[in-house]
């Protein structure tokens, strides 16, 4: 048998699928679930475009087999905004010009979320380390780091004008 | 990537059985951060993949002063970074773990996978070697234990026999008063392999070097202990001259190659300087490894 039955919880909803063993989690997310916010770029675990959260931890979904994600809870970029309202991290990315071409953005935001869920008050260095596996080729790191730091402030309830 | 059969054994016995049954066609899956790319690139074409994650205990870390540290081969870098005993007694291993890849890689990649991939530049190797780790190996026969140095058989080659699985590492508690560090030289501070990696662990008393351990990564087909440099420095006075000479000995023991990352000569220069710096840093008064 070169196919397996898997059950994964993606953005709060369980999905039962039969997948070829060689299929990656990224391919299942994009092709079977049609969640194309997760990007495919290097496809070798180097660039971070395909970052999703697996049981709350950032992983490169291009080098995780779908069968290996069986039973796991996956968070993709599509789940961050609620009823049409962007997540504070997304709002800060927009407000601070931390997006240029936008291809790295979903992965970048999920790495930021993984950090802020664990550490609500990170230093600048901690932010840089958290996104060290996410490449931006538009050279936008300064604005990205600032966006994450100010999203952290907002999520802590400080300097919060918008919520 | 070609398709393959996939198994999730629940016990080591079952995993060994599958490994014996499928012979060369089988590959073990731990974190997969190396294996997935080897498969995508077509360098490895397994007929069967044996995922070890459902086997209980392989992802455990335990510690006691008497027994030392036990790290299961499926422990991830992220687990290592959050382990208290590793923070307290094996800071060089923690340091090496913090320098590997990026969060996405550290959340998935495992210490056993890193060693079994047997890259000469594996960051965990110098750290495990400096603590004189032992590898616990399960197989069709009796469990056996070998020093970590003996698991490396060449570039991306390990000495495990048919049907054998690396299950955990055992590290004795280092002597009180030993200090050390791991210095990794790479152009990028994340997502990069070392051009050269140097780990040292030293203990001094009365102005003399008592115990010295030096391990080098990416300077030979396997990670190596610089034993001549170690024995040279043992018993020597703690001063700049002896450290410089010891670094020179470490250069003599290195046999690096020229590749895309650096030339042979550049690597030899790095061995010299990094060994000097690592020893100097380790004996400096206020030095503590974070």
HADDOCK unambig.tbl for C-alpha pairs under 7 A between the chains (distance, minus, plus):
assign (segid A and resid 1 and name CA) (segid B and resid 5 and name CA) 6.11 0.50 0.50
assign (segid A and resid 2 and name CA) (segid B and resid 3 and name CA) 6.60 0.50 0.50
assign (segid A and resid 2 and name CA) (segid B and resid 4 and name CA) 5.74 0.50 0.50
assign (segid A and resid 2 and name CA) (segid B and resid 5 and name CA) 4.97 0.50 0.50
assign (segid A and resid 21 and name CA) (segid B and resid 3 and name CA) 6.43 0.50 0.50
assign (segid A and resid 21 and name CA) (segid B and resid 4 and name CA) 6.48 0.50 0.50
assign (segid A and resid 21 and name CA) (segid B and resid 5 and name CA) 6.96 0.50 0.50
assign (segid A and resid 21 and name CA) (segid B and resid 6 and name CA) 6.53 0.50 0.50
assign (segid A and resid 22 and name CA) (segid B and resid 3 and name CA) 5.23 0.50 0.50
assign (segid A and resid 22 and name CA) (segid B and resid 4 and name CA) 6.79 0.50 0.50
assign (segid A and resid 44 and name CA) (segid B and resid 37 and name CA) 5.91 0.50 0.50
assign (segid A and resid 57 and name CA) (segid B and resid 107 and name CA) 6.81 0.50 0.50
assign (segid A and resid 58 and name CA) (segid B and resid 103 and name CA) 6.80 0.50 0.50
assign (segid A and resid 58 and name CA) (segid B and resid 104 and name CA) 5.16 0.50 0.50
assign (segid A and resid 59 and name CA) (segid B and resid 104 and name CA) 4.26 0.50 0.50
assign (segid A and resid 59 and name CA) (segid B and resid 105 and name CA) 6.86 0.50 0.50
assign (segid A and resid 59 and name CA) (segid B and resid 107 and name CA) 6.68 0.50 0.50
assign (segid A and resid 60 and name CA) (segid B and resid 104 and name CA) 5.77 0.50 0.50
assign (segid A and resid 63 and name CA) (segid B and resid 32 and name CA) 6.99 0.50 0.50
assign (segid A and resid 63 and name CA) (segid B and resid 33 and name CA) 6.32 0.50 0.50
assign (segid A and resid 63 and name CA) (segid B and resid 36 and name CA) 5.78 0.50 0.50
assign (segid A and resid 130 and name CA) (segid B and resid 103 and name CA) 6.33 0.50 0.50
assign (segid A and resid 132 and name CA) (segid B and resid 102 and name CA) 5.78 0.50 0.50
assign (segid A and resid 132 and name CA) (segid B and resid 190 and name CA) 5.99 0.50 0.50
assign (segid A and resid 133 and name CA) (segid B and resid 102 and name CA) 4.90 0.50 0.50
assign (segid A and resid 133 and name CA) (segid B and resid 103 and name CA) 6.71 0.50 0.50
assign (segid A and resid 133 and name CA) (segid B and resid 104 and name CA) 6.72 0.50 0.50
assign (segid A and resid 133 and name CA) (segid B and resid 191 and name CA) 6.60 0.50 0.50
